[in-house]
Amino acid sequence: MIKMAVIADDLTGANDTAVQFAKFGITSCVLLDAIGQNGLSDSADVLVLDTDSRAATPAVAYDKVQRVCQTLQAAGVRKVYKKVDSTLRGNLGAEIEAAADIFQPELIVIAPAFPGNNRITIGSYHLLNQMPVSWTEIAEDPKSPVRESRLPELLKQQTKCKVGFIPLPVVTEGITAIQAAIATRLNLGEKWLVFDAVTDDNLRQIAAAAMVYNRVLWVGSAGLAERLPELYGWQSDSKSHNTPVGGPVLIVAGSVSRITRKQIEIFLQQSATRLIEVNASAVLNDWYKEVERCVLTVNELFMAGNDVVIASAVAADAVDSAVTAGGRFGLDKNEISNRIAVVLGHIAFELAKKIQLAGMVLTGGDTAVNVCRALGAGSLEILAEVVPGIPIGRLNGGPFSGMRVVTKAGAFGDDRALIKGAQAIKGKGDEEQERE
């Protein structure tokens, strides 16, 4: 029986939230085609659905989430978690509205903080690495730029619903104070409640305070999701996933984040690692020829015993170069990004056919979903957390069913995140990792 459904707007977000349940031993399955589901399997305790709507228009995003919620409601699902980006990208207002219109919650708890990954909300400002999110590279995201750091104000720009705010001094007073503040705001007609949170305990107190309500729509990132299994009393034995496997690891990096570029740099300092860059101009001019070039080159590197990174934007000016190239074909940033993500999926598929891989590390939500679809997977079973917010899972369905996959949002993880992801795929522990 499905205990909870999670609705996410991209695949890496779906996975990093699913793992918050999986690490408590709760079976978690991520469906790659949320919109195409006529019925829902009840084989997983937590079902996660990716609407792939982060870069959609608000109207399209609303429609996608509404359709998924109607399917969930028809299946008898009552507990719903609306996963939102921990840097506030996407159509937060439209998607929360869509879920609320179907499930009619008494209370909407909005707490996107993820302290374990340096995302906090304080004084209503949402911070990334101690900086207002609109002051960071997220403001220049090619698909979903964030230009407002004050979360209540951001939501008011995206919805006509009344939005309330509960500040940190109230949250730190504890459950009783939070419940009193919630009651006051609800009496004012403010069902959408934004909460400050700077620690995991803040999130736990917020969630515990809201448990007195029967119909809660939870809205948050992986941080709030991690607090729910304990509060709902969901826990079982976790599953082992670290059996060693042979073969090389393919890292497919479609993210343009500076954090990902740094992680690639650190990964390439390891022995037996190589980088192949996808040429954006070549992709736009003759994508088939560029796929063939990359596949032949990477396969040779695999045969020589290397793990390989294939990336679309390693140099700092790579995005500008891609935009310039796209302009010659009349393409905007979104269209360029989509084409590159599809090509990365083709490359991954062709390589998986040629050599037995240990698995893949996929960074960037568009990249992850395009690669998984190209591999023929229908879903991902999430197994464990490599580092905070970065899960390992295995593909379900298609010719590569069972392949280990680590997915990483572009801006997640420390400098060694790709190293840790590759080691997790190979089933190597920290001690082996340090010796290499």
N, C-alpha and C positions, 0 to 999 in steps of 0.2 A: 504493500500500500504506500502511496506517495505521501510522505510526511509534510513536505514543503516543495513548492516550485519557485525557482529563481528565474527571473526574466532579465537577461543582459542584452546590451546593445552591440557588443562585439565579442569575438571568441576568446581572446586572452582574458577579458574581464569575466566572462562566463567561467572559465577554468580557474582563475585565481580565487573566485568565490566558492566554486564547487569544492575546492580542496580544503576549505575551512570546515566543511562537514566531513570530508573523507578522512581527515587526520584524526577524527574521533571514532573512526571505524564505521561511519555511516556511508552506505553505498551511494555514490554520486555519479550520475550519468549526464553528459552534456550532448544535447541534440544539435546537429549542425544545421538542420533545416527546420526551424521552429514553425515557419509559416505553412509548410507543406504537410504538417502532421494532421491526419484525419482522426487518429486515436492515439492514446498515450499508453506506453508500457508502464506497468506498475512494478517492474522488476527492481527498480532503484528506490531507495528511501527518499533521496532528494533528486528531483529532475530539474535540470538547468537548460533553459531554452535561449538560444542566441537569435535575436531578431535581425541582427546585422543592420541596424538602423542609426548608428551614430552619425553618419554623414548624410543621412536622408533629410528631406525637408520636414518641418514639424508635422505637417498634415500626413505625410507618408509614415513617419515614425508613430504617430498616434494610431493610424489604421493597423499597422503591423502589431503593435502591442495589444490593441483592443482585440484583434482576431485571436491572438495567443491566449489572452485572458478568457475569452469566450470558450475556447477549447478546454482550458483548465477548469473553468467553472462547471462545464458539462461533465467533466470527469470526476467531479466531486472534490476537487482540491480547494481547501479553505485557507491554508497558510501560504502567503505569497511574499517573496522578497524581491523588490525591484532594485536590481543592481545598477548603480550609476558609477561613472568614472570617478576615480579618486582625485582627478584634476579638473573635474566639472565639465569635461567635453561632452558634446552630444545634446540631445533634445530632452533635457531633464523635465521641463514643465509639461510638454506634450505627452511624454511617456508615463509620468506619474498620473496625470489626468486620466489617461486611457485605462490604467489599472484601477484607479479609484472609481471611475464610472461603472466598471463591471462589478467590482467586489464591494463597493459601498462601505468602506471602513469607518469605524468610529474615530480613528486617530491615524494620522500619517506621520511616522517618525522618520525624520530626514537627518541623517548623521553620516556624511561621506568620509569622515576622518579615517585615516589608516595610519596610526602612530608608528607602527612597525616599519613603515616605508616612508616616514617623514612627511606625512600629510596630516595636518591638524586644522581644526577650526577654532578660532579664538576671536572674541569680539565681533562675531559674525563673518570675519575675514577667513577665507580658506587659504592656507599656506602650504607651499611646496618647498621643502628644504629651507624653512624659516623665511621664505619670501612670499608675498601675495602672489597667487597663481597667475594673475594677469600681468605680473612683472617678469615672468619667466618665459622660456621658449614655448610654453603652451599657448601663449598669446599669438604665436605665429604658426600654430599647427596648420598644415596645409588643407586639412579637411574640416576641422572643427575648432577654430581659434576661440580662446576664452579671454574676453576683454573686461570682465567684471569679477572681482575677487570677493565681494560681499555676497554671500550665498542667498540671503533673503532678497536682496535687490536683483540678483540674477534670476531667481525664480519669478519675481514679480514682472520681469520683462518677458517671461515665457508662459505665464498663466494669468487668468483673471481671478483665480481662487485667492482667498485671503491667506496670507502667510504670516505665521507667528514665529517668535524667536525666544529661546531660553538660553541665557548666557552662562558662562563658565562658573561664576560665583554660586549660582543656584545648583548647577550640576555637581559641584564639589561638596555641597551640603549633604548630598545623599538622596536616597530613594524617596523619603517622605517629602522633602522640599521639592524634588522634581515632580512628584505626583500632584502636589498643590499647585505648582506652576502650570502643569498640563491642564488641570481642571479650570484654572482661571482663563487660560487661553481658549479652551473649548467653549466656555461660557461667552466669550467674545466672538465666537463664530470662526475662530482660527483653527481649522482642522489640520492644516499643513504646518507642522512644527519643526523648525530648524534648531538643532542643538549644537552648542559649542562642545568640543571634545579634544583634549590634548594628550590623553593617556588611554590605554586599553581599559583601565578601571573606570574611567569616565564613561566609556561606551557600555561597559557591563552594567553600571548603575542606571544609565538611560534605558537600556533594554529591560532591566529588572523592574523599573518603575512602570513601564508600559504594559507589563504582563497582566495587569489587573483588567485590561480591556480585552473583550472577546474578539473584536475584529480590528486588528492592527495591520496596516500596510507598512512593512519595513522598507525603508529606502536608504541605501548606503553602499559602501564599497566592501571589500573583503574584511575590513576591520570590524564593522558591526556584525557581519555574518558570523565571525569567529566566536562571538559571545553567545549566540543563540543555542547551539547544541546543549551546552550545560544547563541553561535556563529552562529549556524544554525537557530536560532529562533524557536526551538522546545520546547514547554512547554504547559502543561495543568494542571488541578487540580489533585493533588496526591490522591491516594485511601487510605482509612482507612483499616488497617489490624489488629488492636489491640483489637478486640472483645475477651473477656475472654473465654477460653475453659478449660474444665476439663481433668483430666487424667495425668499420669506421663510423664516425658520427658526422652527419651533415648539419651544419648550422645555416639556416636561411634567415637572413636579416633584411627585412624590408623597412624597418623603422628608420626614420631620419633623425631620431633623438640623439643629442650630444652624448647622453649616457650610454646608449647602445654603441656609438662610435668608440667611446673609451673602452667599453667592455671588449670590443673586437680587438682593439690595440693590445690589451692585456692578454687576451686569449692567444694572440699570435706570437707572444713571447715564449710560449711553451714549445717544446720540441715536437716535431712531426705535425705541424699545423700549417695550413696554407690559406691564402685568400684569393678568391676570384671575384672580380667586380663585373656586374652586369652593366653594359653600356646602354644608357637610356636612349641615346640617338639611334643606336642600332635596333633597339626594341621597337621604336616607333617607325623605323624605316623598313625593316625586314625581320620581324620577330622570330620567325622560324629559323633563320640563319643564325641569329644570336643564341637561341636555345641550343642549336646543334654545336656551336662553338663552346658554349659553357659546359655542356654535357661531356663532350670529348675531353676537354681540359681537366675537369673535375674527376672524371673517371680515371684518367692517368695518374692523378695525384692520389686517389684512393688506392690504386693498385700498388703504389709506392709506399703505402702504409701511413698515409696522412689522414688526419681529420681536417675537414675543409669548411671554411666560411664562404658562402656565396652571398654577396651583398649588393644593394642597389645605391647606397649613399654613404660611402665611407669618408670621402673628402668633405670638408666643411662647405665647399661651394657646389657640391653635387646637386643639391636641390635646384639652385639657380640655373645650373647647366641643363637640367632636365626640363625646367620650365621654358627656357629659351628654345630647346629642341622641340618641345611640344607646341610652342607658338607657331612654328613653321608648318605644323599640321592642323592648326586651328583648335588645339586641345587646351583645356584649362587644367589646373593643378589636380583636381579630382580625377579627371579622365586619364591624365598621365599616371597618377598613382595606381588607379585601377588596372591599367594595362600592364604596368610593371609587376603588380601583385599576381596577376593571371600568368604572366610569363614565369615568375618564380615557381608557381605551382606546376607548370609544365616541366620545368627543369628538374624539380624534385621528383616528379613521377618518372621521368625517363631514367634518372639515376637509380631510383629504387628498383627499377626493372633490371638494371645491369649488374648490380652488386648487392650482396646481403649486408644491409646496414645494421649497426647496433640500434640506431634510431636517429631522430632528428630533434634539434632545438630550433624552435620557430619564434622569432621576435617581431612584434607588431601584429595587431589584430587582423588587419586585412591580409597580411601574409599568411598568418596561421590558418585562417578559414579557407583561403584559396589553395594552400598546399593540402590540407586535409580533404577538401573536396576532390582535388585532382587525384589523390590517392584512393578515392572511392569509398572513404569512410562515411558512415551514417551518423556515428556518434563517437564520443570519447569517454572511456571510463577513467575517472580521476583517482589516482592511487595514493599520492602523498605529496608533501610540500618539500621542495628542494631547499629553498630559502623563503623568507616571508613573501607571500604573494606570487611565488613562481612554482607551479605544480608540475608533477610528472604524471602522465597517464598512458593509456594504450588505445590504439585505434580499434573501433568495432566496425566490422563490415568491410567489404572490398577485398582486393587481392593482397593487401598488406595488413589485414586484421591481426592485432596483437603487437604491432610495432610500437615501441616506446617513443613517446613524444613529450618533450618539455616545451611549454609555451610561456612566453614572457612579454608583458607589455613593454613597449619601447623604453619608457622612463623608469622601469622597475629594476631593482637590484644594485648591489655594490659592484666594484670594478671586476670582481672575480665571478660574476654571475654566470657567464657563459662557460667558464671552466667548471664550475660546480654543476651546471646543467649537463654538460658532456659526461662528467664523471658519474652522475646519477644514472644516466642512460646505460652506461657500461656496467653499472652495479658495483662501482668501486667506492670504498669508504674514504673518509677524510685522511686516514693515515696513508693509504695508497696514493691519494691525490697529492699529498705533500711530498712523497718520495719522488714523484715524477717531475 
